[in-house]
């Protein structure tokens, strides 16, 4: 399904909002998309028909499409089928057994025959994505309406590029999604992190002293883009998922200046070569963590050709603080990959990644515990499984726990059986975007085993104002306090602080005289935090802590330091800033009657 047909499908289902007002690719378009996805239910897909570059007095004929996956219903519409049904089909394939009897043999033949359509088909003709070809002096990345999302971004970034690469010997191919910074007319920054397949391929070319071919597709069937995010094992072609879901072979054509094959019906293709002897400074970029990732050196692509179909569309997404479009893309990934995760953890029942845990910061899992230490075994399985190994905090629940998405009931269940000995702290690899660990790429991991049913004693109830006075008498940095889940045996006390000359972890033991009143205490900075906003507190704290450094436990009390870390804390890395909207851009969009996000949501999600 082409992007044009996708737009028609969305129109017919009342899932598209068309913006005809000319808007700038610098901040305006992405800011409006950022607000749209934060509406209840994820808002609508957006079609910007008149993108402009006000700074360079330029208009674009190419419309910009955003928020395609921004709701559960729309995600299933783009899949063309029930997402849970895909998972069921994968599970069936994984558990296929030798047929017993003639009837089963015939049934299996039908299943196997249907499998022929999952494999990509290479065409020997040019594709519709190559109707227009630009090479040499005609190459100009600024002819595409590539967006600058945030004021402190290092420049424009392609945010929904399908990046096609192959191993040095050509035996393995990969489809990934990485942000791509525009440096000039014909150079892009390739932000493939050290753990990604394309980075592994890069290492092969670098060792051989050769340039690496890359082809970047934009648009086409939205499912290509989702497949680019799929956490498949190394060496497995992500387009196999497309064939499995769509029941038709993806049709590929060869790029004009690289040996790579791309889907013939995408809208744009940017081809080029990476000089593996060179790196270039990339960033900063306001990322899906809700923080800026700082400047680092990454490979650079020199563009050798730009091709596109006649009347193309430019597909983009916006990242920043949750909730975002990746909430719904991540939900589809969750559902589809549950059967594959079960192959390593047979007694896993379900798992869930809350979007305000930005996926790699928090995972909830339900399991059938069969023996002592089973949950800890699962923690190690998760922390050793592909992209799941980036997860910082993993919480495991027994089969009698409430549904993992029923947060109120689940947290009540957890706190009524929790003791500090349920905590397990380890160390492992972290996502390259993680900013909180003392050193990059490695940090603390926290597992919590809620499968055992303990009987904790509840603290004495006390009003928050009185409790704040008691905390302030011991920790003068405290300026605000509220309590959550007071109906449970382990109420959560959130304390806002103004850090001065000492680290919060130096204050942990000072809480012990208050053990009759507190059980779980979380410290956050007063600045930029609303202690009465649990959604964003979870986002902040899971981003900001390294479990090996920031967690204290005694026999009764658990304390967590969710504050910004500085040299006072012995933190030597640079701490990034929050991603925030530019006020005058928001004001302009409101003046045009385009920004219609409810102010309560604007405040809740701290835009």
N, C-alpha and C positions, 0 to 999 in steps of 0.2 A: 504494500500500500504506500503510495507516494505521500509526501507531506501535503501536497495539494488535496489529495483525496482524504487525508486525515482531517484537514481543515473543514472540508465539506461535511465529513461525518460529524465533527463536533458541532457545526452549525445546525445540522438537522436534529441533533440531540439537545439543543439549547445549552451547549457547554462552551460557547465561545463568546468572548467580549471583544468587539472590534474598536480600536482606538484610531480614529481618522485625524485627530489633532496632531500636527507636526510636533514630535518630541525628540529631544537630544539623545544621541547614543552615549553621551557623557552624563551619567547619573540619572537623568530623568526617566528613561525607559526602565532601567533596572530597579529604580526606587519604586515605581508604580507596580511592577511585578512583585516586588518584595512585600508590598502592602496587600496585594491581591491574594497571595497564597496564605496569608495570615487570617483571612476571613474564616468564619465557621464553615467547616466542610471543605476548605481549600480554595474557595473562589472558582473562577472560570479560567480557561485557557485564554491567552491574550494574543491578539493579532494587531501589531502596530503597522499601519499601512503607509505612514509617512515619516520614517526615521530621518533625522537630520544631524549634521555635525555643525553646530552653531559657530564654534571657534574657527573652523576653516571654511565657513559659508558654503557648506556642501549639502546636497540632498541625495537621497538614495532611492533607486527604483525598487530595490529588494525589500520586501516587508520583513519584519522581525516577529518571530513566533516564540512565545514563552509560556511557562506553567502548563505544558501539555499533560504531565503526569500528576497534576496537583490535586487529585482527589481519588478516593478508592474507586468510585464509579468510573471515572475517566481512565484510570489505569487499566481496569478490566476491559473497557471499551477498546483501548489501544492494543491489548493482548488479543482481543477478538474472542475471548473465552473466559471462563471462570478460572481465576488464578489457583484456587485450591485444587481444581481439576488437573492442572499441570503437575502439581506435587503428587497427586494420586497416581498419575501416569508414570512418573519417574519412580515412585515406590514400587509399582507393579513391575517395571523393567528390572529394578534392582533385585527383586525376589522371584524372577522368572525361574521356574523349575522344569525339568524334563517332562514332556507331556505323557500322560497315562491314557492310552487308548486313542482310537482314530479321531474321535470328536475333538479331543484336546489338541491333537496334532494339527488338525485343520485350523483350529482357533489360533494356535501359535503361528502358523504360516501367515495368517492374516495380519497378526501383530508385527511379524518380521517384515512382511511386504510393505507395511506402512512406514517402516523405519527407513526405507530407501530415500524418502523425501527429506531426511534431516541433513543430508550431506550437501554442502555448497556445490553449485554447478558453474563451471567456468565457461563463459561464452567466448567465441572467437571474433566477435565484432565489437565495435565501440558501443558504449552505453549512453543512455540519455544524459548521464552526468558529464558527458564529454562533448556535448553539442557545441559549446563555446570553449575555445582553448586560448589561453594566454601564456606565452613564454617569453623569455628574454626581457627586453625593456618594457614589455606590456604588463609584466607582473607587478601588482600593487595591492598589497593586503588592505590598504586603506580604502579600496573600492568596495570592500565588504563592510556592512554596518556592525563592526565588532565593538562590543560595549565596554565602557569603563564603569564598574559597578559602584566602587567606593572611592571617596575623596583621596584616601591615602594609598590607593593602589598604584603600583609601579607603572601602569599604563593600561591600554585595552587588553583584554584577555578573551580568547575563545574558551567558552565554558562547557560546551556540549559537543566537543570534537570526538569523533570515533578515530582512534589512533591505531593504524594497522602497521605492524612490524613483523619481522621474521628473524629466526636464528641465522647465524652466519652460514650454515650449510643449507638453509632454506627448508629444512625438514619440519620445523615448528613455526606456526604462525600465532600471532596474538592480536586480539582486539581489546584495547583498553581505553579508559577515559582519563585524561590528564589535562590540567589547565595549561593554556598555551599563551604566553605573553607575546604581544606584538612589539618588536623592537623598532622596525622600520618597514620599508616597502616589501622586503623579501627575506626577513629573518624572524624566527619564532623561538621563544624559550620553551624547552621541553621539560616540564615539571614531572618527570617520572621518578618517583621516590625509590630509594635503594632496594626496597623489598619487592618491587613490581617486576613483572615478567619482561617488560621492555627494557628495564634497567639491566636485567640479566643478559639480554641480547646485546645491549650496548657494550657490556663488559667483554663479550666474545669478539665483537668488531674491534674494540680498543686493543685487546691483546694481539689481534692479527694485524693491527696498524691499518685498518681499512675504514672507509666511510660507511655509514649505516643508512640504508634507505628507509624512508617513512612516507606513508600516505595518510592524510587526514581527511575523513569524510564528514560532512555536516548535512544533517537533514535526512531525507528519505523516510522509509518506514521508521516510526519512533521506536519500534522494538529493537532495531540495530543499536540504538543509543542505550537502551536498557541492558542489552547483552554486553555492551562495553563495560558495564559496572559489575557484571556477574563474577562472583568469587570462585571461579573454576580452578581446578588443580593446574599446576604448571604444565604447559604443553598441550592442553586441550583447547581446541578452537571454539571460541565463544559463539560463533555463528551456528554451531551445531544446535545450540539452544533455540535459535531462531527457527530452524527447521522443525525441531520437536514441537514447539509451541504453535507454529503457523501451519504445520502439516504441508509445507511446500519448501522446496529447495531455495535458499537464497541464491540469486543469480549474480555472478561476479564477472567483472571485466578487468583486464590488466591496466594498471596505470600507464601513462604515456612516457614517463621519464624514470620510473622505478619499476622493479620487478614484482611489486605487490599488487594483489587483486582486491578490489573494493566492490561493494554492491553497485550494480549498474544504475539504480534508480535514485541515488542520493542527489542532493541539490548542488553541493559544492565538493570539490576535491582539491586539497592543497598537497602537492607532491614536493619532496625535497630530500636532501641528504644531510646527515649529521657528521661533521668532522669530529671524530672521537678524540682528537688530540686537543680540542678546545672546550673550555667551559666559559659560561658568561653569567654575570650576576642577574638573578631573577627575583621578582617580587619588589616590595611587599604585595600581599594580596589578602583581602578580607575573605576568609575561608569559611567552610561549613561548620567549623568549631565555634563560630561567633567571634573569633579573634583574628587579628591579622597574623599571617605567617610572615616571618621576617625575611630579609634579603639573604639569599644563598646562591651558590654557583651550581648551575645545571647545564646540560648540553644545549647546543644551539642548532637549529635547523636552517639551512639555506634553501629557500624555495626555488624549485626548478620548473614548476608549472602550476597554474591554477586553472581548473576546468569547472564548468557548471552547466546545468541544464538551462534551456530557455525559460525565462520567467521563474527564477528560483526563489526560495524562501530561506531566510537565515534563522536557524534554531539556536536558542540560548537558554540558560537557566541563571538563577541568581542564588548565591549562597551567603550565609551570615548566621544570625541567631535563629534558633528554631521558633516555630515550625516552618518548614520549607518544602519545596517540591520533592526533595530527597526523602522526606518522610514516607511518601507513598511509593516511591521507587524502592525504598528499603523494605517496606511492607511486602511487596511482591517478592523481593529477594528472600526474605524470611520464610515465606510460605513455600516457595519453589525449592529452596535448599534444605528444608527440614529433613526430607528422606535421606539426602546425602550425608548430613551431619549424623544421622542415626546409624550410618554404617560404621562409625567409630565409637558411637555411644548408644548401644542397642536399647538401653533402658531409658533413653530420653523420650519424654512424652511431647514436650513442646518447648519453644523458646520465643523470646520477644525482646526487641531492642527499642526502648522508648526514644522517641525522637529528640527529647531534651537531654538525653544522654549522648547525643550526636554519634550513635552507633558504636564507636570503638571505646566509649567511656563507660558504658553500662549495658549489661545483658542480664535478663531474667530467664531462668530455665526451670522447667518442671520435669521431674524424673521419678522413676520407681526405684527407691533405694532398697537394695537387697542385702547389704552387709555394712558393717562398721567401716567408715572411711570411704564409702562409695561416692559421696558428693565430692570429696577431695580428689578422688580419681578423675571425676568428670571435670573438675577445675583444670587439672593437668592436660586432659584431652582437649579441652577448649583452647587453652593457652598454647597448644602445640599444633593446632589445625589451621593452616593457611592464614587467611585474613582474620580469622577468629582470634589468632594469637596476639592481635593488637589490643584486645579488650582489656581495660584496666580493672574493671570491677565486675565480678560475676556472682550473682545471687542464685542459689539453688533451693528449690522448694519440692516437697513431697507430692505424691499423686493426689492427696486430699486437699491441697491448697486451692484457693479460688482461682478463677481464670486470670491469666497473667496480665490481661489488659484491664481488669477490674481493680484499679490501683487502691482505692479506699479499703476494699475488703482484703486485698492481698497484704497491704502494709499492716492492717490490724492483725491479721493472722501471723505475720512475721514477728511483730513486736510483742505479742503475747506468748511467744516461745523462745525469745532471744536471750542469750547470756553472752557476755564478752568472749567466752571460750568458743563460740561459734565462728569467730573470725580466724581467717587463715591468710597470712601475708607471705607473699613470694616475690620473685623478681623475674623479669623477662623483657622481651622486646616491646617497644612502644611504637605507635604510629609516628611517622616523621613529622606530623603536624602537632604532636603533643608538646606543650610548652612547659609543663610543670615539673618534670623529673630533673634531678640535679645535672644529668648529662643527657644529650640527645640520643634517641633510639633505644635506650635501656632505662627501665624504671620499675617502681614497686607495683605489685599486683595485689588486689584484695579479693578474696573469696569469702562468701558467707554461707554457711550450711544451715538452712532452715528446715532440713528434713527431720531432724531430731526434735522431739517435743519436750522442752524443758518447762519448768514452772517458776518463772522469775517473780520476785516480790515487787510489787509496785511501790513507788516512792510516795511520801506524804504530799498531798495536794497543796499547792501554794499559788497565789495569784502572781502574775508575771511582774507586776510593779514591785512587789515585795521581794521576789526572787532576784530581780535586777539589782536592788539595793544590796542584797547579800553578795551577789557576784561582784559588784563594784567595790565593795569593801575589801575584796581579795584581789581583784583584777581591775584597777582604775581605768584601764583602756576601754572597758565596756561602756557603751553609750545607749544600746537598745537591746530589748529581749522579747521574745515571744515563744510560746509553747505550742507544739502540735501533738496530736494523737494522745491527748491527756486521758482518754478513756482506756488506754492500754497499760500494760505493765512496764512499758519502756517509753515514756513520753520523750519527744525530741525537743530539746531546748536550742533555739537559734539565738546567738548573741552577736550583735554588730559591734565592731571595735574600731578605734582609731589607734593604729599601731604607732609606737614611738621608738623607744630605744631598745626594745627587746622583742624577741620572737614569741609568737603565741604559744609555740610548743613549750617554751619555758614556763608558761602559766598553767599547763595541764594539771600538774600535781597539786596546784593550789585549789582545785575543785574538790578535793577529797573531803574537806570539812562539810561540804554540801551534799554528801552522798544520801542523806535522808530525803533530799528534794529532787535530785537529778539522776538521770540514767545515761542518756545520749546527748552530748553537747556539741554543737557545730558553731564554729566561729567564722564570720565573714566580715569583710571590710564594710564600714558604714557607707563609704562612697560607692555609688553606682549599684547598690543593692537595696531591695525592698524586702525586709525580713518577713513581710506578710504575703509574699508572692512565692508560694512553694514551687511552681513550675520553673521559674527562672533561677530559684535557689538551687534546685537540682542540677540545672545546666551549669551554674557557676561552680558549685562545689566539685562535681565530677570532673570538670575541666581542670580545676586548680590544685587538686591534691595528688601527691605521690604517697601511696599507702605506707611505704617503708619509712617515710620521713614524717608524715603529717598525721599520724594516728596514735592515740594513747589508749591503753586499756588497763584497768585494774580488775578486781573481782566483781565490781559493780558498775563502774563508770567507763564509758567510751567517749573520747573527745577527738574531734576532727578539726584541723586547721585548714579552712577553705579560703584563706586570705591570699592576696597577691604576695609573692615571695620577692624579697629584696636582699641586699647584703646583710641586713640585720638578721636574716634567716640563714646566712651563709650561702645564699643563692648567687651564683656567679654569671649565669646566662642572662641574656636580655629578655625581659618579660614583655610580651606584646600587648597592644591596646585592644579595646573592644571595637567591634564593627558597629558603627552608628550612622544613621541617616544624616544627610546634610540638611539642616533646618530650612535654609532658603529654597532648596529644591522641593522639599515637602510643601512649603508655603506656596510656591508657584503651581504645583500640581493641584493643590486645594483651590487656588484662585481660578484654575481652569475647570473646576468642578469634576476633576478626574479622580482625585484621591477621596475615596468614600469609605475608608476603613473606620469602623466604630472606635471612638476615642478610648473606650475601655480596653479594647484589644491592643490599641497602639501603646497604651500604658502597660498592660500586662506583659507584652512581648518586648518592652523596653527598646522601641525603635529609635 
